[in-house]
Amino acid sequence: MGEEGGPGGAVHLLCLAASSGVPLFCRSSRGGVPTRHQLPFSVIGSLNGVHMFGQNLEVQLSSARTEDTTVVWKSFHDSITLIVLSSEEGTSELKLERLLQMVFGTMVLLVGLEELTNIRNIERLKKELRASYRLIDSFLGDSELIGDLTQCVDCVIPPEGSLLQEALSNFAKATGTAFASLVVSGRVLAATEGWWRLGTPEAVLLPWLLGSLPPQTARDYPVYLPHGSPTVPHRLLTLTLLPGLELCLLCGPQPLLSQLDPQLLESWWQPLLEPLRASVLLGPGALPAGFPLHEDILGLLLLHLELRRCLFTVEPSGDKEPSLMQRRRLLRSFYSLVTSTHFPPEPRPPEKVENTAQQAQVPRACYLVSGPEEPGTGWRLVALQVGPRRLLLLLSPQSPTHGLRSLATHTLQALTPLF
């Protein structure tokens, strides 16, 4: 495999028909940038062959490691096999497994489960899957979002959220749909109760899809819901209210896109123009302007594991080292570490009385120093879990290790009212 590891390492994603081993597509990236580099067919055949060999012996091959590359295999519905190879530094099996889940979810979202489980024409399926390339490539690149890894919806906290929420709910009722949201740069700004009840992965994929598409004034986009409706398509209607801010409706045959004319939109949203403009400016910042954060914080990830929502930003003190890309990578790697090693991925049910000793062994906090071990050097990473909320912070080298838990606790207390 021989790809050089490191931050600029390569990722190769292969999709094959499980029964025949015929490649359906191959997507690649290097250093977070999509490339046209394709793996040799001999390598693709070998990777699929060893997986099929194991299956014939009733052995499930799920992952493997070489000196510089991690490989993960996953089959879906005995019809599609996905394989990912990564030589990026710090890549975890958890990250690659969730990547494959999101990729298959994307395929279902845009093609439908029936086409993937009952393949009648390989060449036609290849053509249909081209519609998924842009979204899949965004998972392989250096995204400002993190829902692909956390499986939680990336959110923005608007300055006047209650006003926007009320207007959105009323607009959804007027147009006859229970599923509506406001999305800015792939992050959900506000959504109806119906939208929040969407299952995984569509709750994450739909706003991410909008963030991956080129700007358009309006769209009428057919989508399947991988969890809720994998074989019957719905219509995703999108209308641009401001550059970077889209109104999204998930609906059936009604309403027609032509019914949502500019005059109707203006009557609903013109009174909220200033809050909408303020929300667009948040973008990657995710938090309201002026939200009090400690000066040592360089990035944060807040998850609500029951609501399946998250806040992710690396904007604080953006003029300091490390770069925004490196901050994202540090927090992503730290999330993979604490989720696979220290914290359970989901909130655990209440333990029985006799299991209190075992319950006490579940960590509530952990920290890591990344870089040189000399005093005052190395980025600090701290994670804290309280109930359904998990907070991860990236801190400057000046932040003393003995104060990390206290700083994280105070930050979580300040963030808790947001969701």
Residue pairs with C-beta under 8 A, 6 or more apart in sequence:
1 43
1 66
1 68
1 69
1 71
1 85
1 87
2 68
3 9
3 10
3 68
3 69
3 85
3 87
4 68
4 87
5 68
5 69
5 87
5 88
5 89
6 87
6 88
6 89
7 31
7 88
7 89
7 326
7 329
8 30
8 31
8 88
9 30
9 31
9 68
9 86
9 87
9 88
9 89
9 91
10 28
10 29
10 30
10 35
10 37
10 85
10 86
10 87
10 88
11 28
11 29
11 30
11 84
11 85
11 86
11 87
11 88
11 140
12 26
12 27
12 28
12 37
12 39
12 84
12 85
12 86
13 26
13 27
13 28
13 82
13 83
13 84
13 99
13 103
13 136
13 140
14 23
14 25
14 26
14 39
14 44
14 47
14 48
14 82
14 83
14 84
14 85
15 23
15 24
15 25
15 26
15 80
15 81
15 82
15 103
15 107
15 129
16 22
16 23
16 24
16 44
16 48
16 80
16 81
16 82
16 83
17 24
17 79
17 80
17 81
17 119
17 122
18 75
18 78
18 79
18 80
18 81
19 78
19 79
19 119
20 122
21 45
21 48
21 49
21 52
22 122
23 41
23 44
24 80
24 122
24 125
24 126
24 129
25 126
25 129
25 130
25 133
26 38
26 39
26 44
27 34
27 133
27 136
27 137
27 140
28 34
28 35
28 36
28 37
28 38
28 39
28 140
29 35
29 137
29 140
29 141
30 37
31 142
32 140
32 141
32 142
32 325
33 141
33 142
34 137
34 140
34 141
39 85
47 71
47 73
47 83
47 85
48 81
48 83
50 61
51 61
51 73
51 75
51 81
51 83
54 60
54 61
55 61
55 75
61 73
62 72
62 73
62 74
63 70
63 71
63 72
63 73
63 93
63 96
63 97
64 70
64 71
65 71
68 87
69 85
69 86
69 87
70 85
70 86
70 87
70 91
70 92
70 93
70 96
71 83
71 84
71 85
72 83
72 84
72 93
72 96
72 97
72 100
73 81
73 82
73 83
74 81
74 82
74 83
74 97
74 100
74 101
74 104
75 81
75 82
76 82
76 104
76 116
77 113
77 116
77 117
79 116
79 117
79 118
79 119
80 104
80 107
80 116
82 100
82 103
82 104
84 96
84 99
84 100
86 96
90 329
90 333
90 336
92 333
92 336
92 337
92 340
93 340
94 336
94 339
94 340
95 149
95 332
95 336
98 148
98 149
98 151
99 139
99 140
99 148
101 151
101 201
102 139
102 148
102 201
102 204
102 205
103 136
103 139
104 226
105 201
105 202
105 205
105 226
106 132
106 135
106 136
106 139
106 205
107 116
107 129
107 132
108 116
108 224
108 226
108 230
109 132
109 135
109 201
109 202
109 205
109 206
109 209
109 223
109 224
109 225
109 226
110 128
110 129
110 131
110 132
110 135
110 223
110 224
111 125
111 128
111 129
111 131
111 132
111 224
112 224
112 230
112 231
112 233
113 224
113 226
113 230
113 231
114 231
115 125
115 128
116 125
119 125
134 212
134 213
135 205
135 208
135 209
135 212
137 212
138 208
138 211
138 212
139 148
142 325
142 328
142 329
143 328
144 185
144 186
144 284
144 312
144 328
145 154
145 186
145 187
145 208
145 211
145 312
146 154
146 301
146 310
146 312
146 328
146 331
146 332
146 335
147 153
147 154
147 204
147 207
147 208
147 310
148 204
148 208
149 332
149 335
149 336
150 301
150 303
150 310
150 335
151 200
151 201
151 204
151 308
152 204
152 303
152 304
152 305
152 308
152 309
152 310
153 188
153 203
153 204
153 207
153 308
153 309
153 310
154 186
154 187
154 188
154 204
154 207
154 208
154 310
154 311
154 312
155 187
155 188
155 189
155 286
155 309
155 310
155 311
155 419
156 184
156 187
156 188
156 189
156 279
156 282
156 283
156 286
156 311
157 282
157 286
157 287
157 288
157 311
157 418
157 419
158 164
158 189
158 190
158 275
158 278
158 279
158 282
158 288
159 275
159 278
159 279
159 288
159 289
160 275
160 278
161 189
161 190
163 272
163 275
164 182
164 189
164 190
164 272
164 275
164 276
164 279
165 190
167 268
167 269
167 272
168 180
168 181
168 182
168 190
168 191
168 192
168 247
169 180
169 192
170 268
171 180
171 247
171 268
172 178
172 179
172 180
172 192
172 194
172 249
174 268
175 249
175 251
175 255
175 259
175 260
176 251
176 254
176 255
177 194
177 249
177 250
177 251
177 255
178 192
178 193
178 194
178 195
179 192
179 194
179 195
179 198
179 249
179 250
179 251
180 191
180 192
180 194
180 195
180 247
180 248
180 249
180 250
181 188
181 189
181 190
181 191
181 192
181 195
181 206
181 207
181 247
181 248
182 188
182 189
182 190
182 191
182 241
182 245
182 246
182 247
182 248
182 279
183 189
183 207
183 210
183 211
183 245
183 246
183 248
184 244
184 245
184 246
184 279
184 280
184 282
184 283
185 211
185 244
185 283
185 284
186 207
186 208
186 210
186 211
186 212
187 207
187 211
187 286
188 195
188 207
188 309
189 245
189 279
195 203
195 250
196 203
196 307
198 206
198 225
198 227
198 228
198 250
199 225
199 226
199 227
199 228
200 227
200 308
201 226
201 227
202 223
202 225
202 226
202 227
202 228
203 308
205 226
206 223
206 236
206 248
206 250
207 248
209 223
209 236
210 238
210 246
210 248
213 219
215 240
215 243
216 238
216 240
217 239
217 240
218 237
218 238
218 239
218 240
218 257
218 260
219 236
219 237
219 238
220 235
220 236
220 237
220 257
221 235
221 236
221 237
221 238
222 233
222 234
222 235
222 236
223 233
223 234
223 235
223 236
223 250
224 230
224 231
224 232
224 233
224 234
225 234
234 250
234 251
234 252
235 250
235 251
235 252
235 253
236 248
236 249
236 250
237 248
237 249
237 250
237 251
237 255
237 257
237 260
238 246
238 247
238 248
238 249
239 246
239 247
239 260
239 265
240 246
240 247
241 247
241 265
241 269
241 276
242 276
242 277
242 280
243 280
244 280
244 283
245 276
245 279
245 280
247 265
247 269
249 255
269 276
278 289
281 289
282 288
282 289
284 313
284 314
284 315
285 313
285 315
286 311
286 312
286 313
286 315
287 293
287 311
287 313
287 418
291 414
292 414
293 300
293 316
293 411
293 414
294 407
294 410
294 411
295 317
296 380
296 395
296 396
296 398
296 399
296 407
297 316
297 317
297 393
297 394
297 395
297 407
297 411
298 314
298 316
298 317
298 320
298 322
298 327
298 379
298 394
298 395
298 396
299 313
299 314
299 315
299 316
299 327
299 328
299 330
299 331
299 393
299 394
300 311
300 312
300 313
300 316
300 331
300 391
300 392
300 393
300 394
300 411
300 415
301 310
301 311
301 312
301 331
301 335
301 391
301 392
302 310
302 311
302 312
302 389
302 390
302 391
302 392
302 412
302 415
302 418
303 309
303 310
303 389
303 390
303 391
304 310
304 388
304 389
304 419
305 345
305 346
305 347
305 388
305 389
305 390
306 347
306 388
307 388
307 419
309 419
311 415
311 418
311 419
312 331
314 324
314 327
314 328
314 331
314 394
315 324
317 396
318 324
320 396
322 330
322 379
327 394
330 370
330 379
330 381
330 394
331 381
331 392
331 394
334 368
334 381
334 383
334 392
334 394
335 392
337 368
338 366
338 383
338 392
339 345
342 363
342 366
342 383
343 362
343 363
343 383
343 385
343 390
344 362
347 387
347 388
348 362
351 358
351 359
363 385
364 384
364 385
364 386
365 382
365 383
365 384
365 385
365 405
365 408
366 382
366 383
367 380
367 381
367 382
367 383
367 401
367 404
367 405
368 380
368 381
368 382
369 378
369 379
369 380
369 381
369 401
370 378
370 379
370 380
370 381
371 377
371 378
371 379
371 397
372 378
376 397
376 398
377 397
378 397
379 394
379 395
379 396
379 397
380 393
380 394
380 395
380 396
380 397
380 399
380 401
380 404
381 392
381 393
381 394
381 395
382 392
382 393
382 395
382 404
382 405
382 407
382 408
383 390
383 391
383 392
383 393
383 408
384 390
384 391
384 405
384 408
384 409
384 412
385 391
386 412
389 412
389 416
391 408
391 411
391 412
391 415
393 404
393 407
393 408
393 411
395 404
395 407
399 407
